[in-house]
Amino acid sequence: MATEIRVPTLGESVSEATVGTWFKKVGDAIKADEPILELETDKVTIEVPAPAAGTLSEIVAQAGETVGLGALLGQIAEGAGAAAAAPAAAEKKPEPAAATAAPAAAAQPAAAAATQTSTSMPPAPAAAKLIAENNLSADQIDGSGKRGQVLKGDVLAAVAKGISAPAAAEPAKVQGRAPAPAEDAAREERVKMTRLRQTIARRLKDAQNTAAMLTTYNEVDMSAVMSLRSKYKDIFEKKHGVKLGFMGFFTKAVTHALKELPAVNAEVDGTEIIYKNFCHVGVAVGTDKGLVVPVVRDADQMSIAEIEKEIGRLGKAARDGTLSMADMQGGTFTISNGGVYGSLMSSPILNAPQSGILGMHKIQDRPVAIGGQVVIRPMMYLALSYDHRIVDGKEAVTFLVRVKESLEDPERLVLDL
């Protein structure tokens, strides 16, 4: 009796995934709960464990295919009975050669089938709302959901392209790159974007198109934080089992400022503003597969030591590709540290639907005037990008000044002032 391998529940608002790497091939022995393949979603990469022990007898969904919730990925045969399945599968191998001989003929019925199924599913509720708000028709939008269903992301992508009528869909296809010279084309490599990279690109562009984004800057003297860190880092690590970095101070400073200026912690929903009476701070982490933003939940209720421990856990999980959906959801504000890569100044893009993101940068010794004297101090530029639809300039500047004050006098963080 065969055991089916199906797409598990992927998390809130995630309805499909792309099949990544299969760790096993047909005929391989498998242990129960052993990871057998990866699924890439819009937010994280998920390892799918084997539902039972046996032998992998069939791979239904190949790498690169898009699958929905509950879709069949493959099958596991029990014990030695699966050994016969591998040769059987091998005997079917010559068929793809015949199939590839006439790709155009196969593509036409597939395209026709896709056209038929695309109209069989009504748009998702969130997508239908956006379609109505933008005076669009579902027929104008290519659905990426199960059976061609139009999802919210499809509508946002269509709006970003400027689609307003059926005729406007055509120019979007014309925006391809110009043909490369023959001598250059041979030295180019074309690689399909991962689902995560596509999502990053779409969300960042959507943020630019949707929010009235503006950035304000300031600089902070890091002398006090660096002195405090240098004095207590060994004792801190010995007691808490984690290194004392700068992110704990910055996260704590941000939560203090968010409490004073709640608009920076809010979000726009249509004609309403949603104020969050909690601080879930997202921390941008660069990985080999792209940028991810895991969330430190209720950071305003945590000590600096607790924040450092949670950031350490999330950072390791991000680099290992083991972040869960719960680790990625619910952020109300984001901190991005470009300084670790040497950035001196930048304007971060909002992590929609959030209304604020703080950019940290490289600490650099610079001459500054203090008490009428020019002295050298370790200075860092700070950048706050915010949604001007709900955050006024006064609030944004005040927020950044409060962060600066907390960092230049870190005792305020300890005393909760």
C-alpha beads as a LAMMPS data file, in Angstrom:
LAMMPS data file: protein, C-alpha beads

417 atoms
416 bonds

1 atom types
1 bond types

-500.0 500.0 xlo xhi
-500.0 500.0 ylo yhi
-500.0 500.0 zlo zhi

Masses

1 110.0

Atoms # bond

1 1 1 0.000 0.000 0.000
2 1 1 1.396 3.400 -1.032
3 1 1 1.475 6.478 1.199
4 1 1 0.824 9.807 -0.493
5 1 1 3.103 12.823 0.000
6 1 1 0.971 15.956 -0.153
7 1 1 1.522 19.702 0.256
8 1 1 1.056 20.541 3.958
9 1 1 -0.653 23.639 5.359
10 1 1 1.659 26.490 4.439
11 1 1 0.467 29.182 6.809
12 1 1 -1.876 32.138 6.862
13 1 1 -2.576 33.736 3.435
14 1 1 -0.278 31.253 1.628
15 1 1 -2.176 29.073 -0.840
16 1 1 0.537 27.747 -3.124
17 1 1 4.237 26.969 -3.322
18 1 1 6.954 26.060 -5.789
19 1 1 8.594 22.646 -5.578
20 1 1 12.260 23.185 -4.777
21 1 1 14.830 20.427 -4.337
22 1 1 13.962 16.751 -3.958
23 1 1 16.420 15.241 -1.476
24 1 1 15.535 11.715 -2.624
25 1 1 15.063 10.089 -6.000
26 1 1 12.772 7.253 -7.067
27 1 1 13.915 3.977 -5.508
28 1 1 15.635 5.572 -2.484
29 1 1 14.814 4.269 0.990
30 1 1 13.114 6.781 3.276
31 1 1 12.738 6.993 7.037
32 1 1 9.588 8.366 8.668
33 1 1 9.755 12.141 9.294
34 1 1 12.932 12.424 7.218
35 1 1 12.992 15.613 5.052
36 1 1 12.426 14.557 1.450
37 1 1 11.908 17.825 -0.434
38 1 1 11.720 21.600 -0.120
39 1 1 8.786 23.850 -0.951
40 1 1 9.392 27.540 -1.631
41 1 1 6.560 29.880 -0.618
42 1 1 6.274 33.641 -0.903
43 1 1 7.819 33.980 2.552
44 1 1 9.882 30.962 3.592
45 1 1 11.318 27.667 2.412
46 1 1 9.640 24.656 4.036
47 1 1 11.041 21.138 4.323
48 1 1 8.417 18.437 3.811
49 1 1 8.974 15.360 6.036
50 1 1 8.169 11.811 4.939
51 1 1 4.741 10.784 6.282
52 1 1 5.904 7.135 6.538
53 1 1 8.938 4.885 6.110
54 1 1 9.449 2.965 2.881
55 1 1 10.789 3.607 -0.608
56 1 1 10.088 6.618 -2.810
57 1 1 8.093 5.007 -5.615
58 1 1 6.933 8.055 -7.564
59 1 1 7.649 11.778 -7.916
60 1 1 4.522 13.515 -9.199
61 1 1 5.512 17.196 -8.866
62 1 1 8.914 18.015 -10.330
63 1 1 11.247 20.804 -9.199
64 1 1 10.014 24.178 -10.407
65 1 1 6.322 23.248 -10.549
66 1 1 3.725 25.330 -8.706
67 1 1 1.473 23.342 -6.382
68 1 1 -1.526 24.226 -4.224
69 1 1 -2.524 23.156 -0.734
70 1 1 -3.021 19.403 -0.480
71 1 1 -1.595 18.727 -3.962
72 1 1 0.004 15.320 -4.527
73 1 1 3.805 15.537 -4.567
74 1 1 4.780 11.872 -4.703
75 1 1 4.214 8.444 -3.200
76 1 1 6.030 6.156 -0.793
77 1 1 5.715 2.387 -1.151
78 1 1 6.035 0.086 1.830
79 1 1 9.244 -1.830 2.447
80 1 1 10.779 -3.987 -0.286
81 1 1 7.642 -3.813 -2.388
82 1 1 8.797 -0.438 -3.557
83 1 1 11.911 -1.843 -5.169
84 1 1 9.847 -3.023 -8.111
85 1 1 8.451 0.456 -8.575
86 1 1 11.820 1.938 -9.391
87 1 1 12.453 -0.263 -12.472
88 1 1 8.867 0.323 -13.550
89 1 1 9.445 4.037 -13.375
90 1 1 12.691 3.622 -15.264
91 1 1 10.896 1.805 -18.093
92 1 1 8.705 4.840 -18.589
93 1 1 11.712 7.118 -19.011
94 1 1 11.877 6.940 -22.857
95 1 1 8.465 8.652 -23.096
96 1 1 9.742 12.157 -22.293
97 1 1 12.013 11.957 -25.354
98 1 1 8.972 11.508 -27.561
99 1 1 7.196 14.250 -25.709
100 1 1 10.018 16.702 -26.197
101 1 1 10.051 15.997 -29.918
102 1 1 6.846 17.952 -30.327
103 1 1 6.725 20.591 -27.593
104 1 1 4.684 23.008 -29.652
105 1 1 1.929 20.464 -30.232
106 1 1 1.709 19.702 -26.528
107 1 1 1.755 23.371 -25.581
108 1 1 -1.408 24.229 -27.548
109 1 1 -3.808 21.917 -25.692
110 1 1 -2.158 22.872 -22.412
111 1 1 -2.706 26.556 -23.143
112 1 1 -6.320 25.857 -24.105
113 1 1 -6.843 23.931 -20.871
114 1 1 -5.327 26.779 -18.890
115 1 1 -7.698 29.229 -20.567
116 1 1 -10.675 27.074 -19.707
117 1 1 -9.701 26.544 -16.067
118 1 1 -8.734 30.187 -15.523
119 1 1 -12.399 31.163 -15.650
120 1 1 -13.592 28.259 -13.497
121 1 1 -12.548 29.885 -10.208
122 1 1 -13.856 33.271 -9.005
123 1 1 -11.238 35.727 -7.717
124 1 1 -10.187 35.401 -4.069
125 1 1 -12.193 37.754 -1.777
126 1 1 -9.262 40.126 -1.218
127 1 1 -8.559 40.134 -4.968
128 1 1 -12.230 40.799 -5.814
129 1 1 -12.207 43.819 -3.500
130 1 1 -9.104 45.261 -5.189
131 1 1 -10.533 44.565 -8.652
132 1 1 -13.669 46.549 -7.772
133 1 1 -11.701 49.401 -6.202
134 1 1 -9.546 49.769 -9.323
135 1 1 -12.433 49.345 -11.816
136 1 1 -10.794 46.310 -13.373
137 1 1 -12.167 43.057 -14.716
138 1 1 -10.978 39.623 -13.609
139 1 1 -10.622 38.723 -17.308
140 1 1 -7.808 41.261 -17.626
141 1 1 -5.667 39.569 -14.960
142 1 1 -3.736 36.322 -15.215
143 1 1 -4.437 34.304 -12.090
144 1 1 -1.565 32.485 -10.415
145 1 1 -3.706 30.585 -7.905
146 1 1 -5.084 27.073 -8.034
147 1 1 -7.024 26.439 -11.270
148 1 1 -6.149 29.941 -12.437
149 1 1 -7.751 31.759 -9.508
150 1 1 -6.887 35.469 -9.370
151 1 1 -5.145 36.286 -6.074
152 1 1 -4.529 39.616 -4.339
153 1 1 -0.904 39.645 -5.510
154 1 1 -2.025 39.230 -9.135
155 1 1 -4.245 42.308 -8.886
156 1 1 -1.475 44.357 -7.235
157 1 1 0.910 43.314 -9.998
158 1 1 -1.663 44.314 -12.641
159 1 1 -2.196 47.714 -11.009
160 1 1 1.572 48.213 -10.823
161 1 1 1.752 47.630 -14.584
162 1 1 -0.867 50.329 -15.126
163 1 1 -3.535 47.976 -16.471
164 1 1 -6.892 49.777 -16.658
165 1 1 -8.510 48.248 -19.740
166 1 1 -8.030 45.062 -21.777
167 1 1 -6.049 46.952 -24.402
168 1 1 -3.554 48.113 -21.802
169 1 1 -2.421 44.560 -21.092
170 1 1 -0.563 44.349 -24.384
171 1 1 2.115 47.049 -23.817
172 1 1 3.223 45.276 -20.631
173 1 1 4.507 42.418 -22.778
174 1 1 6.539 44.779 -24.948
175 1 1 8.776 45.848 -22.087
176 1 1 11.328 43.104 -22.645
177 1 1 15.052 43.743 -22.873
178 1 1 16.570 44.530 -26.229
179 1 1 18.257 41.592 -27.987
180 1 1 21.895 41.201 -26.952
181 1 1 24.646 41.076 -29.573
182 1 1 25.438 37.515 -30.604
183 1 1 28.942 37.651 -29.125
184 1 1 27.508 38.732 -25.745
185 1 1 24.494 36.397 -25.748
186 1 1 26.741 33.351 -25.714
187 1 1 28.330 34.560 -22.491
188 1 1 25.074 35.344 -20.679
189 1 1 23.240 33.098 -18.268
190 1 1 19.474 33.247 -17.785
191 1 1 18.186 31.977 -14.422
192 1 1 14.535 31.925 -13.325
193 1 1 13.862 34.033 -10.241
194 1 1 12.960 32.049 -7.134
195 1 1 9.495 32.524 -5.708
196 1 1 11.028 34.394 -2.762
197 1 1 12.920 36.782 -5.073
198 1 1 9.773 37.386 -7.153
199 1 1 7.845 38.183 -3.986
200 1 1 10.558 40.559 -2.751
201 1 1 10.531 42.374 -6.099
202 1 1 6.742 42.615 -6.207
203 1 1 6.304 43.752 -2.595
204 1 1 9.003 46.430 -2.805
205 1 1 7.527 47.826 -6.022
206 1 1 4.012 47.700 -4.570
207 1 1 5.236 49.656 -1.546
208 1 1 6.638 52.367 -3.804
209 1 1 3.454 52.528 -5.859
210 1 1 1.056 52.506 -2.886
211 1 1 2.596 54.489 -0.023
212 1 1 3.457 58.188 -0.038
213 1 1 6.995 57.299 0.987
214 1 1 9.395 59.877 2.372
215 1 1 12.704 59.564 4.243
216 1 1 14.129 61.730 7.011
217 1 1 17.720 61.513 8.279
218 1 1 19.676 62.132 11.452
219 1 1 22.943 60.997 12.981
220 1 1 23.749 59.477 16.334
221 1 1 26.899 59.553 18.442
222 1 1 27.509 55.892 19.312
223 1 1 30.116 56.613 22.006
224 1 1 27.839 55.869 24.975
225 1 1 26.442 52.613 23.562
226 1 1 29.899 51.415 22.494
227 1 1 31.353 52.247 25.918
228 1 1 28.514 50.448 27.729
229 1 1 28.824 47.467 25.414
230 1 1 32.588 47.259 25.836
231 1 1 32.290 47.462 29.630
232 1 1 29.666 44.745 30.071
233 1 1 29.862 42.487 26.987
234 1 1 31.840 39.698 28.719
235 1 1 29.609 39.650 31.805
236 1 1 26.515 39.874 29.596
237 1 1 27.553 36.902 27.448
238 1 1 28.502 34.832 30.494
239 1 1 25.139 35.436 32.165
240 1 1 22.776 35.315 29.173
241 1 1 24.655 33.014 26.795
242 1 1 24.423 35.495 23.911
243 1 1 26.665 38.302 22.683
244 1 1 25.701 41.913 23.376
245 1 1 25.322 43.592 19.999
246 1 1 23.843 46.868 18.820
247 1 1 20.489 45.481 17.673
248 1 1 19.225 45.058 21.234
249 1 1 19.807 48.755 21.943
250 1 1 18.269 49.868 18.648
251 1 1 15.214 47.637 19.018
252 1 1 14.602 48.893 22.545
253 1 1 15.070 52.515 21.459
254 1 1 12.577 51.979 18.623
255 1 1 9.909 50.496 20.913
256 1 1 10.206 53.499 23.245
257 1 1 9.745 55.892 20.318
258 1 1 6.817 53.892 18.898
259 1 1 4.946 54.187 22.194
260 1 1 5.273 57.979 22.043
261 1 1 4.433 58.221 18.306
262 1 1 1.879 55.470 17.549
263 1 1 1.249 56.616 13.957
264 1 1 4.668 55.216 12.978
265 1 1 3.484 51.844 14.320
266 1 1 0.143 51.972 12.480
267 1 1 -1.048 50.949 9.011
268 1 1 -3.566 52.124 6.436
269 1 1 -6.557 49.930 5.581
270 1 1 -8.653 51.656 2.945
271 1 1 -9.973 54.829 4.586
272 1 1 -9.125 53.648 8.097
273 1 1 -5.974 53.719 10.224
274 1 1 -5.188 50.674 12.364
275 1 1 -3.214 51.573 15.484
276 1 1 -1.231 48.696 17.019
277 1 1 -1.029 48.605 20.810
278 1 1 1.979 46.306 20.607
279 1 1 5.401 46.372 18.962
280 1 1 6.323 43.444 16.727
281 1 1 9.673 44.556 15.295
282 1 1 10.873 42.978 12.057
283 1 1 14.638 42.586 11.642
284 1 1 15.833 42.408 8.026
285 1 1 18.264 39.511 7.474
286 1 1 20.194 38.870 4.254
287 1 1 20.436 35.213 3.202
288 1 1 21.733 33.335 0.165
289 1 1 18.174 33.143 -1.187
290 1 1 17.279 36.790 -0.577
291 1 1 16.131 39.207 2.080
292 1 1 13.794 37.943 4.799
293 1 1 12.295 39.853 7.719
294 1 1 11.629 37.663 10.779
295 1 1 9.724 39.330 13.604
296 1 1 10.611 39.872 17.263
297 1 1 7.139 39.724 18.794
298 1 1 6.199 42.008 21.698
299 1 1 9.666 43.533 21.691
300 1 1 8.368 46.369 23.871
301 1 1 7.842 43.878 26.706
302 1 1 11.294 42.305 26.424
303 1 1 14.616 43.169 28.027
304 1 1 17.687 43.857 25.901
305 1 1 18.970 40.369 26.757
306 1 1 15.690 38.743 25.634
307 1 1 15.740 40.758 22.411
308 1 1 19.328 39.709 21.653
309 1 1 18.462 36.038 22.250
310 1 1 15.433 36.193 19.957
311 1 1 17.329 38.046 17.224
312 1 1 20.089 35.432 17.455
313 1 1 17.569 32.598 17.112
314 1 1 15.791 34.216 14.172
315 1 1 19.037 35.094 12.407
316 1 1 20.325 31.522 12.654
317 1 1 16.984 30.124 11.457
318 1 1 17.011 32.541 8.509
319 1 1 20.498 31.501 7.423
320 1 1 19.656 27.793 7.878
321 1 1 16.383 28.166 5.963
322 1 1 14.300 26.924 8.917
323 1 1 12.153 29.990 9.623
324 1 1 8.510 29.146 10.254
325 1 1 5.552 31.109 8.934
326 1 1 4.876 32.327 12.479
327 1 1 8.395 33.831 12.579
328 1 1 7.606 35.973 9.527
329 1 1 4.136 37.342 10.211
330 1 1 2.646 40.274 12.064
331 1 1 5.461 42.835 12.041
332 1 1 4.449 46.436 12.818
333 1 1 7.825 48.148 12.204
334 1 1 11.120 47.091 10.602
335 1 1 14.816 47.722 11.279
336 1 1 17.326 47.241 8.454
337 1 1 21.055 47.263 9.199
338 1 1 22.970 48.057 6.029
339 1 1 25.963 49.002 8.136
340 1 1 27.054 45.379 8.425
341 1 1 27.788 45.505 4.679
342 1 1 29.536 48.882 4.868
343 1 1 26.675 51.157 3.804
344 1 1 27.236 54.746 4.940
345 1 1 23.763 56.044 4.040
346 1 1 20.673 54.748 2.240
347 1 1 16.896 55.248 2.003
348 1 1 15.154 51.991 2.991
349 1 1 11.891 50.973 1.299
350 1 1 8.835 50.341 3.476
351 1 1 7.893 46.772 4.332
352 1 1 4.192 47.087 3.418
353 1 1 1.700 47.434 5.020
354 1 1 3.926 48.900 7.734
355 1 1 4.293 52.674 7.916
356 1 1 7.886 52.939 9.101
357 1 1 11.329 51.378 8.634
358 1 1 14.572 52.435 10.324
359 1 1 17.826 52.151 8.404
360 1 1 21.049 51.671 10.408
361 1 1 24.403 52.318 8.790
362 1 1 28.151 52.010 9.222
363 1 1 29.739 53.466 12.365
364 1 1 32.478 55.833 11.225
365 1 1 34.799 58.149 13.134
366 1 1 33.994 61.739 12.133
367 1 1 34.852 65.213 13.471
368 1 1 31.929 66.779 15.349
369 1 1 31.569 69.985 17.367
370 1 1 30.877 69.388 21.065
371 1 1 30.997 72.232 23.595
372 1 1 32.705 74.500 21.102
373 1 1 35.462 71.955 20.452
374 1 1 35.994 69.732 17.414
375 1 1 36.353 66.123 18.547
376 1 1 36.390 62.743 16.809
377 1 1 33.379 60.554 17.620
378 1 1 31.994 57.250 16.269
379 1 1 28.965 58.481 14.313
380 1 1 26.181 56.617 12.527
381 1 1 23.665 58.005 10.051
382 1 1 20.062 56.963 10.691
383 1 1 17.302 56.982 8.079
384 1 1 13.579 56.679 8.736
385 1 1 11.372 55.976 5.720
386 1 1 7.696 56.493 6.498
387 1 1 4.270 56.570 4.905
388 1 1 3.368 60.252 4.656
389 1 1 -0.321 59.351 4.278
390 1 1 -0.598 58.815 8.041
391 1 1 2.749 59.978 9.465
392 1 1 3.375 63.720 9.377
393 1 1 6.865 65.150 9.003
394 1 1 6.836 66.407 12.591
395 1 1 6.051 62.906 13.897
396 1 1 8.729 61.297 11.739
397 1 1 11.427 63.767 12.774
398 1 1 10.423 63.495 16.439
399 1 1 10.534 59.689 16.239
400 1 1 14.092 59.756 14.895
401 1 1 15.162 62.312 17.514
402 1 1 13.770 60.049 20.279
403 1 1 15.752 57.086 18.923
404 1 1 18.873 59.275 18.811
405 1 1 18.338 60.488 22.398
406 1 1 17.912 56.948 23.716
407 1 1 21.089 55.723 22.026
408 1 1 23.195 58.673 23.110
409 1 1 21.985 58.200 26.702
410 1 1 21.381 54.407 26.942
411 1 1 20.643 54.585 30.658
412 1 1 17.218 55.879 29.537
413 1 1 16.554 52.443 28.014
414 1 1 17.482 50.634 31.214
415 1 1 15.370 52.983 33.347
416 1 1 12.493 52.962 30.813
417 1 1 12.551 56.769 30.440

Bonds

1 1 1 2
2 1 2 3
3 1 3 4
4 1 4 5
5 1 5 6
6 1 6 7
7 1 7 8
8 1 8 9
9 1 9 10
10 1 10 11
11 1 11 12
12 1 12 13
13 1 13 14
14 1 14 15
15 1 15 16
16 1 16 17
17 1 17 18
18 1 18 19
19 1 19 20
20 1 20 21
21 1 21 22
22 1 22 23
23 1 23 24
24 1 24 25
25 1 25 26
26 1 26 27
27 1 27 28
28 1 28 29
29 1 29 30
30 1 30 31
31 1 31 32
32 1 32 33
33 1 33 34
34 1 34 35
35 1 35 36
36 1 36 37
37 1 37 38
38 1 38 39
39 1 39 40
40 1 40 41
41 1 41 42
42 1 42 43
43 1 43 44
44 1 44 45
45 1 45 46
46 1 46 47
47 1 47 48
48 1 48 49
49 1 49 50
50 1 50 51
51 1 51 52
52 1 52 53
53 1 53 54
54 1 54 55
55 1 55 56
56 1 56 57
57 1 57 58
58 1 58 59
59 1 59 60
60 1 60 61
61 1 61 62
62 1 62 63
63 1 63 64
64 1 64 65
65 1 65 66
66 1 66 67
67 1 67 68
68 1 68 69
69 1 69 70
70 1 70 71
71 1 71 72
72 1 72 73
73 1 73 74
74 1 74 75
75 1 75 76
76 1 76 77
77 1 77 78
78 1 78 79
79 1 79 80
80 1 80 81
81 1 81 82
82 1 82 83
83 1 83 84
84 1 84 85
85 1 85 86
86 1 86 87
87 1 87 88
88 1 88 89
89 1 89 90
90 1 90 91
91 1 91 92
92 1 92 93
93 1 93 94
94 1 94 95
95 1 95 96
96 1 96 97
97 1 97 98
98 1 98 99
99 1 99 100
100 1 100 101
101 1 101 102
102 1 102 103
103 1 103 104
104 1 104 105
105 1 105 106
106 1 106 107
107 1 107 108
108 1 108 109
109 1 109 110
110 1 110 111
111 1 111 112
112 1 112 113
113 1 113 114
114 1 114 115
115 1 115 116
116 1 116 117
117 1 117 118
118 1 118 119
119 1 119 120
120 1 120 121
121 1 121 122
122 1 122 123
123 1 123 124
124 1 124 125
125 1 125 126
126 1 126 127
127 1 127 128
128 1 128 129
129 1 129 130
130 1 130 131
131 1 131 132
132 1 132 133
133 1 133 134
134 1 134 135
135 1 135 136
136 1 136 137
137 1 137 138
138 1 138 139
139 1 139 140
140 1 140 141
141 1 141 142
142 1 142 143
143 1 143 144
144 1 144 145
145 1 145 146
146 1 146 147
147 1 147 148
148 1 148 149
149 1 149 150
150 1 150 151
151 1 151 152
152 1 152 153
153 1 153 154
154 1 154 155
155 1 155 156
156 1 156 157
157 1 157 158
158 1 158 159
159 1 159 160
160 1 160 161
161 1 161 162
162 1 162 163
163 1 163 164
164 1 164 165
165 1 165 166
166 1 166 167
167 1 167 168
168 1 168 169
169 1 169 170
170 1 170 171
171 1 171 172
172 1 172 173
173 1 173 174
174 1 174 175
175 1 175 176
176 1 176 177
177 1 177 178
178 1 178 179
179 1 179 180
180 1 180 181
181 1 181 182
182 1 182 183
183 1 183 184
184 1 184 185
185 1 185 186
186 1 186 187
187 1 187 188
188 1 188 189
189 1 189 190
190 1 190 191
191 1 191 192
192 1 192 193
193 1 193 194
194 1 194 195
195 1 195 196
196 1 196 197
197 1 197 198
198 1 198 199
199 1 199 200
200 1 200 201
201 1 201 202
202 1 202 203
203 1 203 204
204 1 204 205
205 1 205 206
206 1 206 207
207 1 207 208
208 1 208 209
209 1 209 210
210 1 210 211
211 1 211 212
212 1 212 213
213 1 213 214
214 1 214 215
215 1 215 216
216 1 216 217
217 1 217 218
218 1 218 219
219 1 219 220
220 1 220 221
221 1 221 222
222 1 222 223
223 1 223 224
224 1 224 225
225 1 225 226
226 1 226 227
227 1 227 228
228 1 228 229
229 1 229 230
230 1 230 231
231 1 231 232
232 1 232 233
233 1 233 234
234 1 234 235
235 1 235 236
236 1 236 237
237 1 237 238
238 1 238 239
239 1 239 240
240 1 240 241
241 1 241 242
242 1 242 243
243 1 243 244
244 1 244 245
245 1 245 246
246 1 246 247
247 1 247 248
248 1 248 249
249 1 249 250
250 1 250 251
251 1 251 252
252 1 252 253
253 1 253 254
254 1 254 255
255 1 255 256
256 1 256 257
257 1 257 258
258 1 258 259
259 1 259 260
260 1 260 261
261 1 261 262
262 1 262 263
263 1 263 264
264 1 264 265
265 1 265 266
266 1 266 267
267 1 267 268
268 1 268 269
269 1 269 270
270 1 270 271
271 1 271 272
272 1 272 273
273 1 273 274
274 1 274 275
275 1 275 276
276 1 276 277
277 1 277 278
278 1 278 279
279 1 279 280
280 1 280 281
281 1 281 282
282 1 282 283
283 1 283 284
284 1 284 285
285 1 285 286
286 1 286 287
287 1 287 288
288 1 288 289
289 1 289 290
290 1 290 291
291 1 291 292
292 1 292 293
293 1 293 294
294 1 294 295
295 1 295 296
296 1 296 297
297 1 297 298
298 1 298 299
299 1 299 300
300 1 300 301
301 1 301 302
302 1 302 303
303 1 303 304
304 1 304 305
305 1 305 306
306 1 306 307
307 1 307 308
308 1 308 309
309 1 309 310
310 1 310 311
311 1 311 312
312 1 312 313
313 1 313 314
314 1 314 315
315 1 315 316
316 1 316 317
317 1 317 318
318 1 318 319
319 1 319 320
320 1 320 321
321 1 321 322
322 1 322 323
323 1 323 324
324 1 324 325
325 1 325 326
326 1 326 327
327 1 327 328
328 1 328 329
329 1 329 330
330 1 330 331
331 1 331 332
332 1 332 333
333 1 333 334
334 1 334 335
335 1 335 336
336 1 336 337
337 1 337 338
338 1 338 339
339 1 339 340
340 1 340 341
341 1 341 342
342 1 342 343
343 1 343 344
344 1 344 345
345 1 345 346
346 1 346 347
347 1 347 348
348 1 348 349
349 1 349 350
350 1 350 351
351 1 351 352
352 1 352 353
353 1 353 354
354 1 354 355
355 1 355 356
356 1 356 357
357 1 357 358
358 1 358 359
359 1 359 360
360 1 360 361
361 1 361 362
362 1 362 363
363 1 363 364
364 1 364 365
365 1 365 366
366 1 366 367
367 1 367 368
368 1 368 369
369 1 369 370
370 1 370 371
371 1 371 372
372 1 372 373
373 1 373 374
374 1 374 375
375 1 375 376
376 1 376 377
377 1 377 378
378 1 378 379
379 1 379 380
380 1 380 381
381 1 381 382
382 1 382 383
383 1 383 384
384 1 384 385
385 1 385 386
386 1 386 387
387 1 387 388
388 1 388 389
389 1 389 390
390 1 390 391
391 1 391 392
392 1 392 393
393 1 393 394
394 1 394 395
395 1 395 396
396 1 396 397
397 1 397 398
398 1 398 399
399 1 399 400
400 1 400 401
401 1 401 402
402 1 402 403
403 1 403 404
404 1 404 405
405 1 405 406
406 1 406 407
407 1 407 408
408 1 408 409
409 1 409 410
410 1 410 411
411 1 411 412
412 1 412 413
413 1 413 414
414 1 414 415
415 1 415 416
416 1 416 417
